[in-house]
Structure formats: structure tokens, C-alpha cells
Amino acid sequence: MRTGFFVPAAVLLIAACAPSQDKQNASVADNEAAARFADKMAGTPQPSPPAKPFAQADKSEFLEFSYAYPAQAAAIPFLVEKFGKDVASSKANALKMAKEDSVSAKESGYPFRPHSIETKWQVEADTPRFLSLESESYVYTGGAHGMTGYDVVLWDKARRRETSVKAVMTSPAAFAAAIRDPFCKELDRQRAEKRGEPVVRGDDDFTQCINPMEQVLVPTSSNGKLIDSMTVVVGPYNAGPYAEGSYDVKLPVDAAMRKAIKTEYQDGFASP
């Protein structure tokens, strides 16, 4: 004998009258489409699609070229234009030099080594007030080895414009005085770590404490809320031999550093 359970007629009636899930979803989609159409007809601005990271890479018999920047930069038209000009000019100049070297090598009877230039921007701070970007560029022009260089872009979100790191300081001299001692201490610590022995002061840049203001200063943030450190990026040969590579000397914002920041920018920096 088959067993079963009783379903009240009222329940069956409700189920029969209720719209299916597919119909409900279709109705929601239709309503959303109608709302978008109404907004469009009324002239309501439509939200822009999220920006995407930019990357370009090309390779020819003369030059290998690449350039990239993150989505945060791609969302700012000014930076898109700025980096677009940099892409065009750096590629054109590098290609011109590579072709000239190719001709020269052929005339001299030497093999030509293709050149390369690679630039990559990355986010070091993305806070409510600032977007800080650092680039690392590698350039090879046929020699024994290439060279690495660095740059920084600081975007002031509150003022919607690019500014410079030195522009946020009360003065470069005041900022230099605020960071020199901790910079020298941390640079020597990193030097000793790489060399396996303490630094002994001499009369050359590889043992002296170099001027941090002549290096690349990059505002950095660990929490995405405030600038809480300043990284002094020291390229090859500036503080040690090529084999030591670059140095990233991160200096936390302390009272002395914050005091050397202009009042109108201090809201973007951490309080020690």
C-alpha cells in the first residue's frame, strides 16, 4: 500500500497562484532595466565602469618595452594623460637610441644587443587624502648590465591635483633636519646587513651618510588611512656598489617629521 501525507488544498492553491522564482527574477531585471532607461532619458549621469590597470608590452628586433600602472591611477584622467605622454616619449626615445646603436654596431663590426626599458608604477599609499605611486624602471642599452631608477607621483585627492613631496614640507631643510639621524641609522643598519660587517666611516659615498633629500622620497601607508611613514628610496651606486642593489629606508612618521609638514597637509599624516 502506498503511503503519503496530506497537503491542504489551500496550500496548493497558494503555490499555484504564486509566481515562479524565474518569473520573479525576470520581473526584478525588467524593473532595473526600466529604471536605468528612465534615468538615461532624464539625463541622470550613469556610474562609470571601474577603472582597470594599464599594461603595455612590445618587443622588436631593436627594443623590448613595457609600461604598467595600477587601477587607482587609471581612475584619474590627469594621471592617465600624464602616463600616456610618458609611454609615448620614453618609447620613442628608447627606440631611436636603439636603432642608432644598431647602425653603429654594424659599422664597427660588433654584434648589436637589443635594448630594453621597463617601467612599473605601484601604489604605496591610497588614503582618503593622498594617492602615492612609486615607479621602478629598468633600462638596458647594451652594456655589461642595466640600471634601475625610481620616481614618485603624489596625488592630492582633496585638491584634485598632483603635488610634489617637497611641496607638502614646511621646507626641504626642515624636513632634512627631521629625518637625517634616523635615516643615517637605518641606512647603516641595512648596509651592515648586506655587507656582513659594521659600516666604518670613510670619505666615499659608500660609507658616508648620504643626503636623503637627493634620493626619491615616497609617502607610504600601512593601513590605507594615513601616511604613516616616508620611504627614502636609494638607487644603485648611491649608497653602495652596484652589487648591493637599492635601499628602501622606511622612516615612520614621528613628531619631528610631522612638524616639518605644512599645516594644511597634516590631516593626511599620522600623529605619533
N, C-alpha and C positions, 0 to 999 in steps of 0.2 A: 504494500500500500504506500503511495507517495505521501510524504509529509510536507508541510509548508507552514506559512504564517499568514496572518490576515492583515491586509493593507486597507485601511479605511478608504472609502470612496472619496472622501473629502481631500485626502492627501493626493490621490490620483488626479483629481480634478485640478488641484493647485499645480501639480507638476506639469499637467498638460497645458495649462494656461500660461505658465511661467516661460519667458523667453530662454532659449538655449544660451550657453556660455559664448558660443561663437557669434550669435546674434548680438549679445551684449558688447563683446569686444569690437565688433564691426560698428555698432552704434557709437561707441566712445571714439573710435578712429574717425568716423564721419563728423562727429561734433568738433573734434580737434581740427580737422581739415577745414571745416566751415569757419571756425574761429580764426584760423590763420588767413583764410581768404578775406574775411571781414576786416581784419587788421591791415591787410595789404591794400584793400580798397580805401580804407580810411587814412592811409598814409602812415600808419604806425611803423616805426623803424623795426626791422627784423633783427634778431640777435645774430651777430657774426659767428661763423663757424670757428671752433677753436683753432688757434694757430698751430702749425706743425713745425718741427725742427727743419732747418735747411741744411742740405748737404749736396755738394757738387764735386765730382771727381772726373778728371780727364787724363788720358795718357797718350802720348805720341812718341815718335822717334826722338824728339828733342826734349820734351818736358813731361814730367808727371806732376799733376796739380790737383790739390784738394782743398776744400774750404767748407767749414761747417759752423753753425751756430744754433743755440737751443730755441725751443718754442717760446720761451719768455721774451727773447729778443725779437722773434718773428712776429710777436703780437704788437710791436711798437713800430709804426710806419717810418719814423725818423731813423731808427736803427736799421731797418730793412734797407732803406736808401743808402745809409752810410756804409753798411757792409757790402751792398751791391756795387758801389763805386770801388770799394777796396778789392773785391773779387776781380772786377774788370781791369783795374790798373795794375794790380800785382801780377795777374796772369799775363797781361800784355808785356810788361817789363821783363818778366822772367823768360817768356818765350823769345823775346828779342835778343836777350843776352845769350840764351842757349843756342840760337841759330848763328849768332856771331861767333861763338866759341866753336861751333861745329865747322864753320868755314876756316877758322884759324887753325884748328887741329888738322884738318885735311891738308892745308897748305904746308904745315910743319911736318906732316908725316906721322902724326900721333893719333892714336885712337880717341874718338870722342866719347865721353861719358855723359849720358843724358842727365839733365838737371832735374831737380825736384823742389817743390815748395808746398808745404802742408801747413795749414792754419786751422786751429780748432778753438772755438770760444766755449767756455763753460761757465755755469753760474756759481759764484762764490758767496753771494748773498741775495736773497729775494725776500725783502721785508716790506711792511706797509709803506715805508718811506723810500727805500732805495732798491735798485737792481744793480748789482755789481757783477761785472763779467771780466774774466781773465782769459787771455788768449795765449796759446803756446804755438809758436811757429818754428818749423824746421826747414832749413834751406840748404840744399846741396848744389854746388856749382862745379863739380868735377874734381875737387881736391882730395886730400887724404881723408877728410871727414867733413860732415856738415856742421852747421851751427844752429843752436836753438835760441830763440828770442821770445820775449814776453811783452804783453801790453795789457792795459786795463781800460774799461769803459764803465763810467758811473752814471746811472740814470736816476734823476730826482723825480720820483713819482708825484710828489706834492706839487712841484712846479712844472711838471711835464716837459722836462728838458734835460739835455745832457749837461753834466758839470764835470769838473776835474777833481781829483782827490785833494790837490793842494788848495782848491777854491773853498773847501769846507774848513780849512785851517785858519786860525787867527793870523798865523804867519808861518811860512816854512821853517824859519829859525826857531820859533817857539815849539813847533812840533818836533823838530830835530832834537832840541834840548830835552823834550819829554821822553823820547824813545831811545836815545843813544845808549845809555847804560844798559837797559835790559836787552837791547838789540845786540850789543857787543858781547854780552854774557852768553846769550843763546847761540849766536854765531860761532863763538869759540867752542861751545859745548858740542855743536854739530861737527865742527872741524875736527875736534879731538876724536869724536866717534868714528869719523871716516878715516882718519889717519892712524888711529890706534895709539896715539900719544898726545899729551897736552900741547897746546899751542905756545910756542916761545916767540915773543915779540921780536920782529926784525924790522928792516927798513923797506920791506916789499909788501904789496897788497895781499899776498897770500898769508901773511902773519899779522898784519896790522888790522885794526878795526876800520873797515871801510865806511864811507859816508852813506848811511841808509837812504838819504834823500836823493841820491843819484841812482837808486835802484827803482824797481817797479813796486809801488805801494798798492795793495789790493785790500779793500774793506771786505771782511768776511763775517759770516753769521753762522752760529751753530744751531740756532733754534728757529730761524725764519721770522723772528720778531724784531730784533735789534741788531745793529752792527756791534759785535762783542769782541772783535779782535781786528788787528791790522797785520796782514801778512806782507813782509818785505821779501820780494822775490829777487834773488841774486843769480844772475845768469852765469854760464861757464866762463872761466878765466877772471871773473871779477873778484872772487874771494879765495880762489884756489886753482890748481891746474885743471886742465880740461877733463882729466880722468875722474875728478871728483864730481863733475856734473854741476847741477844747480843746487841752490839752497833755498828752502822755504822757511823763513824765520817768522813764526807766528807770535805776535805780541798781544796779549789780552788787553782790552781797554781798562786802564787804571785811572785814578784821579788826575794824574798829571797829563795823560793823553787827552782825557775828556775836557780838561781845562783849555787845551790848545785847539779845541774845536769851536768854531763860531757858534754863538748862542742860537741862531736861527736853524742850526743843523743838529743841535744836541739832542733833540727829541728822537732822533734816529739812532742814537748811540746808547749802549748800555751804561748804567750807573754802577760803579764798583761797590 
